[in-house]
Amino acid sequence: MKRRTAPVLILACLVLSCLLSAVACGKGRPELNVYTWADYINPEIVARFESEHGCRVVIDTFDSNESMYAKLKAGAAGYDVITPSSYMVSLMHAQGMLQVLDHDRLPNLAHVDRDYLAKAIDKTMDHSAPYMVVNTVIGYLESRVPDFVPSTSMFERHDLKGRMTLLNDMRETIGAGLKSLGYSINTIDERELREARDVVLRWKKNIAKFENEQYKTGLASGEFLLVQGYSGDILQIQKENPDVRLAVPREGIVISVDDLAIPMTAQEKDLAHAFINFLHEPAVAAANSNFIKYLCPNTGSYPLLGSDLRDNPAVFLSPELAAKSEILADLGAANALYVKIWDEIKAAK
């Protein structure tokens, strides 16, 4: 599905941290195996957890919810903590693939933002706890895009033809088309989906490509002038190019939430609970968010966030925009409707 790749230095630091911790921990110490998105945790907090718990944290990565699910469904049993998006968590829970969380071992879940939980799929945190909130926004070069308006109608702009990108993601891009029409991103109404398809097909005539990764370097370098992307990605590249801006489309946005969950096959259940609880210590949650530029919905962490997150309306949505925005839900068998529409969009010339 996604996603988010921080600078190469982050990966190098994480690898170095894991190598050093492996030496420090030595053999015989417990090993926590985490399966997550690439470059999605601050390596310093990983090292701190290892030190405090006398363990080694081994991180493996996936590049889509679907590949992660397929691997676990096929029998991969070596993971203790995973970070799928909420809609995939819902599917995995329904199929008996996830542990029920023991809240007695998770006191820091008291810090989880109650406003977020009101919209969450797993509202009681029965089998998952939120990790990071990912807002899908518009990134653009302020000096190169005249008359910018915070709207997906920007993808209709013929003067920007060939210099824009949309996400190569079925739910995100169709979702943006649905929102432009005032429809739910989780609709299963075939007429509404066909209308959204036609909107995206109009946008497709103006974009350079559907793109999940290179849009970041392309926007930073000026190759692309306007992109659909993820809030944390855009915030990261603002450091490289101060002309980069991000905005929340006034129609509302797709919100995806990546959750912390424990697979049914986990070997280190106690350590997995300790890790989830650790990530929701307010200071740890803030250090993680400040590093990767995504928001952990932890109210205790908010005062500790940098101003680029704390004061950013693309991170903390206004009540008006929040009311128009939705979290992606698992659609079950109806997902096939989106696959059909997406195939038609991708096949169209």
N, C-alpha and C positions, 0 to 999 in steps of 0.2 A: 504494500500500500504506500508507504511513505519513503523517502523521508529526509531526515535531518542529518546532515553530516557536518560536524564542526571542523575547524582547521586541522590539518594533518598533525600539527603539534600535539593536539589533544590525544589522538590515538597513540602517538609516540610516548607521551607521558604515561598513559594508561598501561601500555605494554611494559614500560620500564618499571612502573609501580608494581605490576603483577610479578615481574621477574625478581625484583628486590624482595618482595614479600615472600616469594617462594623460598628464597634463600633464608630469610629471617625466620619463617615459620618452621622450615625443615619438615622432614617426613614425620608421619605419625600424628600430625595435627589435623583437626577436622577441616574439610574442604567444602565450601559453599559454591555450588555451580549456578551461575546466573545466566539466563538466556534473554537477551535484550536487543534493542536497536543499536546500531553502531554509534560510538562516541556519545553515549547518552547518560553518562554519570561522571561526576567530578572525581578524578583519580585520587585526589587528596583525601576525600572522605572514604574511599575504598581502603586506602592504607590505614586510616584511623580505625575503621571497623576491624580490620585484620589485627591491629595492635591490641585493641580493647578486648577482642574475643579469642585471641590466640589461635587464629585460623588462617586459611588461605582462601581468597575469593578468586574463582576462575570465571572469566566472562567469555561467553560465546555470543555471536551476533546473528541476527536474521535481518532480511531486507524487506519483508512483507509479512503481514499477519497470516496470509495464506500459506506461505512456506513454513512458518513456525508451526502452524496447526498441522500441516501435512506431516512434518517430521515427528511431532509428538503422537499423532494418530497412528503413524506407522510403527510406533513402539519405542522411540527414543525415550530412555528412562533415566537419564543422568542429570536432570535439572531440578534444582530446589526452589528457585524463584524465577518467574517469567514476567514480562511486561507487555502483554498484548493490549490492543485497543479494546475499549469496553464492549463493542458489539461482538468481538471475537470471544471475549471472556464469557459473554452471555451464552454463546453457542457451546463453548467448552464446558461450562457449568451444566447446561442441559444434557450434555452427553456423559456426565459423571467423570470428567477429566480433572476436576479441581477439588482441593481440600476445602473444608469449611474452616474459616479462620477462628482461632481461639483468642477472643478479645481480652481475656485475662492476661495474656502475654503481650498485648498491644495497647498499653495505656496511652501512648502518644497519638492514637487515632482520635482522642478527644480534641486534638487541634485541627482536625479536618474541617474545612469551610462548610458550614451548614447550608449556605446559599448554593454551593456546588452540589451538595447531596440532594437538594430538592429536585435537581435536574438529572441526577445520576441514574444509571440503569440499576445498579446494585445499591439501593439507597441505604440499606442497613449494614453495608460492608460485610455481608455474610460470607462471601467467598473471594472478595477482592477489596483492595484499598487503592485509592487513586495515587498515581505517581506524578504524571505531568499532564497539564491541559495544553492542547495544541490548537491555536486559532488559525484558520485559513484566511489570509489577508491578501491585499494587493501591495506589491512592492514596486517602486518606480523611481526614476531619476528626476528630481525636482526641476533641474535646469533644462532638461531635455523634453519634458512633457508639458506643453502649455495647456492651460485651461483644464487642469486635472479636476475631476470630481470623484468623490469616493463611491464609486458604483461599478458594478460589473459591465455596465454599458460602455465602459472604456474599451472593451474588446471589440466594439463595433467601429472603432476609429480607424478609418482608412489611411489617415496620415501616419499611423503607427504600424502599418502593415509590414509583416516580416520582422518586426522588432519586439514582438510580444510572445509570451509562452503561457500555456495552461498546464496544469498538473496532469501527468499521465496516470490518472487514477479515476476509476469509474465512479465511485461514490462522491469524490470531491468535485469533479468537474460537472457531472450531471446534477449534483446537488446545487452547484452555483447557478446552473440553468434553471433549476426548479425555484430557487430563491428569487431569481430575477422576475419570475412570474407570480410570486406571492404564494407558492406552494411549499409544502413540507419536504424537507430533504429525505424523509422516510416514507414518502407516499408509495402506495402500490397501485395507484390509479393509472391505468394504461394510457388514457387520454392525456393526463398531465405529463406523463413520461415522454410521450411523443412530442408534445409541445416543447418540453425542455430539450429534447433531441434537436429540434429545429433551431432553437436558440444557439445551442452549442455548435451546430453546423454553420451558422452565420459567423460565429466567432472564429471557427476553424479557418475560414477563408482569409483571416487577417493575421493569424499567429504564425510564428516560425515553426513551432512544433509543440507537441505535448512532451513535457520534460519535468522530471522529479529531482534531478541533481544539478545539472549544468546551468540551470536557471540562476543559481547563486553566483557562480563565477562570471556568468554572462552579464548579469545585472551590475556586478561590481566593476567589470571592465568596460561597460558601456555597449557591449554587443547587443544586449536586450535593454529596452527602455522601460518596459512595464511587464510584470509577471504576476501570476497567481502563485502564491507560495505560503510557507509556514512562518508564523510570527517569529519564532526563535531563529530561523535561518536568516530572515531579513535583518533582525537585530545584530546578528553576528557579522554580516557583511557591511553594516553601517560603519564598523571600525575600519574597514578597508577603503570605503568610499563615502565620505560625509554627505555626498549629494543624494544618497539613497534615503528614501522615505517609505514608510508603510502606512497603510490606511485600511480601515474596516469598511467594506461595502455597506452602504446604507440599507440595502435590501436584507441584511442579516447574513450570517456566515455558518459554515459547517464547523462544528467544534468536535474534535476527536480527543478522547481522553485515554491515555495509556495507564493501565492498572497494574498493580503488584498482586500476583497470585502465586499459589503454591500448587504445583501439579500433584495429582494423586500418587504418582510414583516417586515423589521426593524422598531422598534418603536422610536429609538433615532438616527435619521439620522444626526442631527447636531453634536451630541456627537461622532458618528461613524466617521464622517469626521475629527473632532478634533483629534481623536485617531490615525487615519491614518497619518494625518499631523504631529502629535507628534512623531510617530515612525520614521519619516524621518527627524527629526531634526538631523543634523550630530552627535552631541554629544550623543544623545539618541541612534541612530542607532549603533554607535561604542560601547556604553556600552552594548547594547543588543548582538551584535556579539561577543564581548569579553567574555561574560558570557556563551552563549550557543554554541559558536564555529562554527557557520555558518555565511556566509557572506551576509549582507544586501547590495545590489548593489547601494550604495549611495556614490558618489565620495567625498562628503564633509566629510564623516566619515573615509575614508581610512587613512589619516595621524594620526588618533587617535587610530588606531587598535594596539593591541599588536603584537610583532614581530612574534609570532607563527602563526598569521594569515597573517600579512602584507607581510612577506618574504617567505611565503609558496607556492611553485609551485603547490601544490595540491589544493590550494584555489584560487590563481590567476594563471590560466593556461597560459602556454607559447602560443604565437601566433600559433605555429605549432599544438599544441594539441587542442587549442580552435577551430581551423579550422576543426579538425576531430571529434569534439564533438557536440552533438545535444541536444536540449530541447525536452522532451517528448510532443507529440501532441495528441490531441483527434482524434481518427481514426473513430469515428462514427460506422456505421454498420460493418466496417472492423475489429473492435475489436474482433468480433467472431472468426476471423482467429487465433488470438493470444490465445484465450481461448482454441480452439481445440488443438493447438500445445502444450500449457501448460499442458492440461489434458493428452496428450500422454507422455510428459516428466515425469509427476508425477506418472503415472501408470506403467511406465517401470521399470523392475527389474534390 
